[in-house]
């Protein structure tokens, strides 16, 4: 689809939606679903061959699918914080596992609560729990399913979501759902099993602990990695089924067409595409390229491929409910015309720290411990050929490189200036053990996922 057609579709969509909302004086309900550790390229809507996501695919067919959506961090805490505040990681000052989401930042739940929305949060990871500051502005907030790596939590999250919808079907609501099951350990679910492409006789099985995988990652074979992906796909299909139950609940209550529905992920997962497993350590597309599917009430479906970001969700919701996004927000409303020159950012403090600026075609990564990397995502979507390495010495600079460098400099400087938050989460022995089992809180940051 040409850029002119993309701009036209977005303008038509935005005008139709704003007319529908502001003309009737009727803001939509808001449902945001975040699936932890969900790779974009493991969903059927994005071309995956296994039938991992029939429910999400069905929603995507009636929604806008964003093919170049970016997370602001490759792990949960800063990523979801950026989504719910509309602020970039550079402003949030969240770099380590025990950093608290500071109450100086206004959450979407707080804004919508002030507008009379009933607000509910149902989460299943410690990093988005009340203990880390994510309950701000929610009338009801349930983090009882943040049970760790071996728990199966999608059914309970869904049951609580359906109860919330039933209780608030008469008024406006904002419901934030966080599903955890695709996060390791990868568990195979009855009824959601995929056949292996080749017989597997290795040591990896359903529920293999991540610490064991990490210790063995230097000797993981291609067959081991494929088995990990197969188990991971079962987790996705199981979670997709339960998301479908929530969407069916909206339909049954007659709320589906009056609700803004967002399905996305906090980050992806790597299976040795760049020499690692897990997440959190790098800024390659398998981690920061996330699915983003948005069904606007009374809107038209479509596919948009310009760079957008999770921080765009906050201003989009504000615009739909008739509020003006403030200048402190890092994102741009998805209702605006696509910006063909948009640059989006991401960062992580793990493995020495990395910063990223991504434009419509080029992506610049600054590895603080090593050197810069530049990838042409149109020609090299797997990010195999670093255009700044020695093999390209003497070659003319890629068009657009200087623009990315100029954009990345203030972003990097902003992170350096970001205050170290005095508030840190105090962990019990049990909580520390639970996070260590997930691969966090390790002595060396570079070994943490």
C-alpha positions as CSV (number, residue, x, y, z in Angstrom):
1,X,0.0,0.0,0.0
2,X,1.4,3.4,-1.0
3,X,2.2,6.1,1.6
4,X,-0.6,8.3,0.0
5,X,-3.1,5.6,0.5
6,X,-1.9,5.0,4.1
7,X,-2.3,8.7,4.9
8,X,-5.8,8.7,3.3
9,X,-6.9,5.6,5.2
10,X,-5.7,7.1,8.5
11,X,-7.3,10.5,7.9
12,X,-10.6,8.8,6.9
13,X,-10.5,6.6,9.9
14,X,-9.6,9.4,12.3
15,X,-12.3,11.8,11.0
16,X,-14.9,9.0,11.1
17,X,-14.0,8.1,14.6
18,X,-13.8,11.6,15.9
19,X,-17.1,12.4,14.3
20,X,-18.7,9.3,15.9
21,X,-17.3,10.1,19.3
22,X,-17.5,13.9,19.5
23,X,-20.7,14.3,17.4
24,X,-22.7,12.0,19.7
25,X,-20.9,13.2,22.8
26,X,-20.3,9.5,23.5
27,X,-16.8,8.3,24.3
28,X,-16.1,4.6,23.8
29,X,-15.3,2.0,26.5
30,X,-11.6,1.1,26.5
31,X,-10.2,-2.4,26.7
32,X,-6.4,-2.8,26.5
33,X,-5.0,-6.4,26.4
34,X,-1.3,-6.9,26.9
35,X,0.1,-10.4,26.3
36,X,3.5,-10.9,28.0
37,X,6.3,-12.1,25.7
38,X,4.3,-12.3,22.6
39,X,6.2,-12.2,19.3
40,X,4.5,-10.5,16.4
41,X,5.7,-13.0,13.9
42,X,4.1,-15.9,15.8
43,X,0.5,-14.7,15.1
44,X,-1.5,-15.8,12.1
45,X,-2.5,-12.2,11.4
46,X,1.2,-11.4,10.8
47,X,1.7,-14.4,8.5
48,X,2.7,-17.2,10.9
49,X,2.1,-20.7,9.6
50,X,0.9,-22.4,12.8
51,X,-2.7,-21.7,13.9
52,X,-1.7,-20.1,17.2
53,X,-4.1,-17.2,17.2
54,X,-7.5,-17.7,15.6
55,X,-9.2,-15.3,18.0
56,X,-6.7,-12.5,17.7
57,X,-6.7,-13.1,13.9
58,X,-10.5,-12.7,13.8
59,X,-10.2,-9.4,15.7
60,X,-7.4,-8.2,13.4
61,X,-9.6,-8.8,10.3
62,X,-12.0,-6.3,11.7
63,X,-9.4,-3.9,13.1
64,X,-6.3,-1.8,12.1
65,X,-3.2,-4.0,12.2
66,X,0.0,-2.1,12.7
67,X,3.0,-3.9,11.1
68,X,5.8,-1.8,12.5
69,X,4.7,-1.2,16.1
70,X,7.6,-0.8,18.6
71,X,7.8,-1.4,22.3
72,X,9.8,1.1,24.3
73,X,11.8,-1.6,26.1
74,X,12.4,-5.4,25.7
75,X,11.1,-6.3,29.2
76,X,7.9,-5.8,31.1
77,X,8.4,-3.2,33.7
78,X,9.5,-0.2,31.6
79,X,7.5,-1.3,28.6
80,X,4.1,-1.4,30.4
81,X,5.0,1.7,32.3
82,X,5.6,3.6,29.0
83,X,2.3,2.3,27.6
84,X,0.2,3.3,30.6
85,X,1.8,6.7,31.1
86,X,2.5,7.7,27.5
87,X,6.0,8.6,28.6
88,X,9.3,7.4,27.2
89,X,11.7,5.2,29.1
90,X,14.1,8.2,29.2
91,X,11.6,10.1,31.4
92,X,10.5,7.3,33.6
93,X,13.9,6.5,35.1
94,X,13.1,2.7,35.2
95,X,16.2,0.7,34.6
96,X,16.4,-2.1,37.1
97,X,14.1,-4.9,38.4
98,X,13.3,-3.1,41.6
99,X,12.6,0.4,40.3
100,X,9.1,1.6,41.3
101,X,6.8,3.4,38.9
102,X,6.9,6.8,40.5
103,X,3.5,8.3,41.4
104,X,4.5,11.6,39.8
105,X,3.6,10.0,36.5
106,X,-0.1,10.1,35.6
107,X,-1.5,6.8,34.4
108,X,-4.2,6.3,31.8
109,X,-6.3,4.8,34.6
110,X,-6.1,8.0,36.6
111,X,-7.1,10.2,33.6
112,X,-10.1,8.0,32.7
113,X,-11.2,7.7,36.3
114,X,-11.4,11.5,36.5
115,X,-13.6,11.4,33.4
116,X,-16.1,9.1,35.2
117,X,-14.9,5.7,33.7
118,X,-15.1,2.7,36.0
119,X,-11.5,1.5,35.9
120,X,-10.3,-2.1,36.4
121,X,-6.9,-3.8,36.2
122,X,-6.3,-7.5,36.1
123,X,-2.6,-8.5,35.9
124,X,-0.5,-11.6,36.2
125,X,3.1,-10.4,36.5
126,X,4.8,-8.9,39.6
127,X,6.3,-6.2,37.4
128,X,2.9,-4.7,36.7
129,X,1.5,-5.3,40.2
130,X,0.4,-2.9,42.9
131,X,3.8,-3.4,44.6
132,X,5.5,-1.8,41.6
133,X,3.0,1.1,41.6
134,X,0.7,0.0,38.7
135,X,-2.6,0.2,40.7
136,X,-2.8,4.0,40.6
137,X,-6.2,5.2,39.4
138,X,-7.9,1.8,39.3
139,X,-11.2,1.4,41.1
140,X,-10.5,-2.3,41.2
141,X,-7.0,-3.9,40.7
142,X,-6.4,-7.6,41.0
143,X,-2.8,-8.9,40.9
144,X,-3.6,-12.2,42.6
145,X,-2.5,-14.1,39.5
146,X,1.0,-12.8,39.6
147,X,2.1,-16.3,40.7
148,X,5.3,-17.0,38.9
149,X,6.8,-19.0,36.1
150,X,5.0,-22.3,36.6
151,X,1.4,-21.0,37.2
152,X,-1.2,-21.1,34.5
153,X,-3.2,-17.9,34.9
154,X,-5.1,-17.1,31.7
155,X,-8.3,-18.8,32.8
156,X,-8.5,-16.8,36.1
157,X,-7.6,-13.5,34.4
158,X,-10.4,-14.2,31.9
159,X,-13.0,-15.1,34.5
160,X,-12.2,-11.9,36.4
161,X,-12.4,-9.9,33.2
162,X,-15.8,-11.3,32.4
163,X,-17.0,-10.5,35.9
164,X,-15.8,-6.9,35.5
165,X,-17.6,-6.5,32.2
166,X,-20.8,-7.9,33.6
167,X,-20.7,-5.6,36.6
168,X,-20.0,-2.5,34.4
169,X,-22.1,-3.0,31.3
170,X,-24.3,0.0,32.0
171,X,-21.6,2.6,32.2
172,X,-18.3,3.6,30.6
173,X,-15.3,1.5,31.6
174,X,-11.6,1.1,31.1
175,X,-10.3,-2.5,31.6
176,X,-6.6,-3.3,31.5
177,X,-5.8,-7.0,31.1
178,X,-2.3,-8.5,31.3
179,X,-1.8,-12.2,30.3
180,X,1.4,-13.9,31.4
181,X,1.3,-17.5,30.1
182,X,3.6,-17.1,27.0
183,X,6.4,-16.0,29.3
184,X,8.8,-18.9,30.2
185,X,8.7,-21.5,31.4
186,X,7.0,-22.8,28.2
187,X,4.2,-25.2,29.1
188,X,2.3,-27.3,26.6
189,X,-1.5,-27.1,27.1
190,X,-3.9,-30.0,26.4
191,X,-6.0,-29.1,23.4
192,X,-3.4,-26.6,22.2
193,X,-0.6,-28.9,21.1
194,X,1.3,-28.5,17.8
195,X,3.0,-31.4,16.1
196,X,6.7,-31.2,15.8
197,X,8.1,-30.7,12.3
198,X,10.6,-33.5,13.0
199,X,10.6,-36.1,15.8
200,X,12.3,-34.6,18.9
201,X,14.3,-36.8,21.3
202,X,16.1,-34.1,23.3
203,X,16.1,-33.0,26.9
204,X,13.7,-30.0,26.7
205,X,10.1,-30.7,27.8
206,X,7.0,-28.9,28.9
207,X,7.8,-26.7,31.9
208,X,11.6,-26.9,31.6
209,X,12.9,-24.1,33.9
210,X,14.5,-21.1,32.3
211,X,17.5,-21.3,34.5
212,X,18.3,-24.7,33.1
213,X,17.9,-23.4,29.6
214,X,20.2,-20.5,30.3
215,X,22.9,-22.7,31.7
216,X,22.7,-24.8,28.5
217,X,22.2,-22.1,25.9
218,X,25.7,-22.5,24.5
219,X,24.9,-26.0,23.5
220,X,21.3,-25.6,22.4
221,X,20.8,-27.4,19.0
222,X,18.5,-26.3,16.2
223,X,16.2,-29.1,17.3
224,X,16.2,-27.8,20.9
225,X,15.3,-24.3,19.7
226,X,12.5,-25.6,17.5
227,X,11.1,-27.6,20.5
228,X,11.2,-24.4,22.6
229,X,9.3,-22.6,19.8
230,X,6.7,-25.4,19.6
231,X,6.0,-25.2,23.4
232,X,5.9,-21.4,23.2
233,X,3.3,-21.6,20.4
234,X,1.1,-23.8,22.6
235,X,1.2,-21.1,25.3
236,X,0.2,-18.5,22.7
237,X,-2.7,-20.6,21.4
238,X,-3.9,-21.2,25.0
239,X,-3.8,-17.5,25.8
240,X,-5.5,-16.7,22.5
241,X,-8.4,-18.9,23.4
242,X,-9.0,-17.1,26.6
243,X,-8.7,-13.7,25.0
244,X,-11.4,-14.9,22.6
245,X,-13.6,-15.6,25.6
246,X,-13.3,-12.0,26.7
247,X,-14.2,-10.8,23.2
248,X,-17.2,-13.1,23.1
249,X,-18.2,-11.7,26.5
250,X,-18.2,-8.2,25.0
251,X,-20.3,-9.4,22.1
252,X,-22.8,-11.1,24.4
253,X,-23.3,-7.9,26.4
254,X,-23.7,-5.8,23.3
255,X,-20.6,-3.8,24.1
256,X,-18.3,-4.9,21.3
257,X,-19.1,-2.1,18.8
258,X,-18.9,0.6,21.6
259,X,-15.5,-0.4,22.8
260,X,-12.0,0.6,21.7
261,X,-10.1,-2.8,21.8
262,X,-6.3,-2.8,21.8
263,X,-4.3,-6.1,21.7
264,X,-0.6,-5.8,22.0
265,X,2.5,-7.2,23.8
266,X,5.0,-5.7,26.1
267,X,7.9,-7.3,24.2
268,X,8.7,-10.4,22.2
269,X,11.1,-13.3,22.8
270,X,14.4,-14.4,21.2
271,X,15.3,-17.9,20.2
272,X,19.0,-17.4,19.3
273,X,18.4,-15.1,16.4
274,X,21.2,-13.0,17.8
275,X,22.9,-15.4,20.1
276,X,20.6,-15.3,23.1
277,X,17.4,-16.7,24.5
278,X,14.8,-14.9,26.6
279,X,14.3,-11.2,26.5
280,X,15.5,-7.9,28.0
281,X,19.0,-7.8,26.7
282,X,18.8,-6.5,23.1
283,X,16.8,-4.2,20.9
284,X,16.4,-6.4,17.8
285,X,13.0,-6.8,16.2
286,X,12.2,-10.2,17.8
287,X,12.0,-8.3,21.1
288,X,10.9,-4.7,20.4
289,X,8.8,-5.3,17.3
290,X,5.4,-6.1,18.8
291,X,1.9,-6.8,17.5
292,X,-0.5,-4.0,17.7
293,X,-4.1,-4.6,16.7
294,X,-6.6,-1.8,17.4
295,X,-10.3,-2.1,16.7
296,X,-11.8,1.4,16.7
297,X,-15.5,1.6,17.5
298,X,-17.4,2.0,14.2
299,X,-14.0,2.3,12.4
300,X,-12.7,0.7,9.2
301,X,-10.2,-2.2,9.2
302,X,-6.9,-1.7,7.5
303,X,-3.1,-2.4,7.6
304,X,-0.6,0.4,8.4
305,X,3.1,-0.1,8.1
306,X,4.6,3.2,9.3
307,X,6.5,3.1,12.6
308,X,4.2,3.5,15.7
309,X,4.9,2.9,19.3
310,X,3.2,1.6,22.5
311,X,3.4,5.2,23.9
312,X,0.9,6.1,21.1
313,X,-1.9,4.3,22.9
314,X,-2.2,6.9,25.7
315,X,-2.8,9.9,23.4
316,X,-5.0,7.9,21.1
317,X,-7.4,7.1,24.0
318,X,-7.3,10.7,25.2
319,X,-8.3,11.9,21.8
320,X,-11.2,9.4,21.6
321,X,-12.6,10.6,24.9
322,X,-12.3,14.2,23.9
323,X,-9.1,15.2,25.8
324,X,-6.1,17.1,24.5
325,X,-2.8,15.1,24.8
326,X,-0.2,17.1,26.8
327,X,3.2,18.1,25.4
328,X,4.9,15.8,28.0
329,X,3.7,12.7,26.2
330,X,6.1,10.9,24.0
331,X,3.6,9.3,21.7
332,X,1.3,10.5,18.9
333,X,-2.3,9.7,18.5
334,X,-3.0,6.8,16.1
335,X,-5.9,8.9,14.7
336,X,-3.5,11.4,13.2
337,X,-2.2,11.1,9.7
338,X,0.8,8.7,9.5
339,X,4.1,10.5,9.6
340,X,6.4,9.0,6.9
341,X,9.4,10.4,8.7
342,X,8.5,9.2,12.2
343,X,11.3,8.0,14.5
344,X,10.6,5.9,17.5
345,X,12.9,4.9,20.4
346,X,13.6,2.0,22.8
347,X,16.2,1.3,25.4
348,X,17.4,-1.3,27.9
349,X,20.0,-1.2,30.7
350,X,20.9,-4.9,30.5
351,X,24.0,-6.3,28.9
352,X,25.8,-2.9,29.2
353,X,22.9,-0.8,27.9
354,X,21.5,-0.2,24.5
355,X,19.6,2.6,22.8
356,X,17.6,2.5,19.6
357,X,16.2,5.0,17.0
358,X,14.1,3.5,14.3
359,X,12.7,5.3,11.2
360,X,10.5,4.0,8.4
361,X,13.4,1.9,6.9
362,X,16.6,2.3,8.9
363,X,17.2,1.3,12.5
364,X,20.2,2.5,14.5
365,X,21.2,0.7,17.7
366,X,23.9,2.1,20.0
367,X,25.4,-0.7,22.1
368,X,27.0,1.2,24.9
369,X,29.5,-1.6,25.6
370,X,30.4,-2.2,22.0
371,X,29.8,-0.2,18.8
372,X,26.8,1.1,16.8
373,X,24.7,-1.0,14.5
374,X,22.7,0.1,11.6
375,X,20.1,-2.1,9.8
376,X,18.0,-1.6,6.7
377,X,14.8,-3.3,7.8
378,X,13.3,-3.3,4.3
379,X,16.2,-5.2,2.8
380,X,17.3,-7.0,6.0
381,X,14.3,-7.6,8.3
382,X,16.2,-10.2,10.3
383,X,18.9,-7.6,11.1
384,X,21.8,-9.8,9.9
385,X,24.0,-7.2,8.1
386,X,25.3,-4.3,10.3
387,X,25.9,-1.5,7.8
388,X,28.4,0.1,10.1
389,X,30.8,-2.8,10.5
390,X,34.2,-3.1,8.9
391,X,32.8,-4.9,5.8
392,X,31.2,-1.6,4.8
393,X,34.2,0.6,5.4
394,X,34.5,3.2,2.7
395,X,30.9,2.8,1.5
396,X,28.8,5.9,1.3
397,X,26.6,6.4,4.4
398,X,23.1,5.1,4.2
399,X,20.6,7.9,3.4
400,X,18.9,8.8,6.6
401,X,21.7,7.7,8.9
402,X,22.6,11.2,10.1
403,X,19.0,12.0,10.8
404,X,18.8,8.9,13.1
405,X,22.0,9.9,14.8
406,X,20.8,13.4,15.4
407,X,17.5,12.0,16.9
408,X,19.3,9.5,19.1
409,X,21.7,12.0,20.7
410,X,19.0,13.8,22.8
411,X,17.3,10.5,23.6
412,X,20.6,9.1,25.0
413,X,21.2,12.4,26.9
414,X,17.7,12.3,28.4
415,X,18.3,8.8,29.8
416,X,21.6,10.0,31.2
417,X,19.9,12.9,32.9
418,X,17.0,10.8,34.1
419,X,17.0,10.8,37.9
420,X,17.6,7.6,39.8
421,X,14.4,6.9,41.6
422,X,14.7,6.9,45.4
423,X,11.8,4.5,45.7
424,X,12.7,0.8,45.2
425,X,10.6,-2.2,45.7
426,X,11.5,-4.2,48.8
427,X,11.3,-7.9,48.1
428,X,10.6,-10.8,50.4
429,X,12.7,-13.9,50.2
430,X,9.9,-15.7,48.4
431,X,9.4,-12.9,45.9
432,X,13.1,-12.7,45.2
433,X,13.2,-16.5,44.6
434,X,10.2,-16.2,42.2
435,X,11.9,-13.5,40.2
436,X,15.2,-15.3,40.1
437,X,13.3,-18.4,38.7
438,X,12.1,-16.1,35.9
439,X,15.7,-15.1,35.2
440,X,15.6,-11.7,36.9
441,X,17.7,-10.4,39.8
442,X,20.8,-12.2,38.6
443,X,24.2,-11.0,39.8
444,X,25.2,-9.9,36.3
445,X,22.7,-7.8,34.4
446,X,23.9,-9.2,31.1
447,X,22.7,-12.7,32.1
448,X,19.2,-11.6,33.0
449,X,16.5,-12.1,30.4
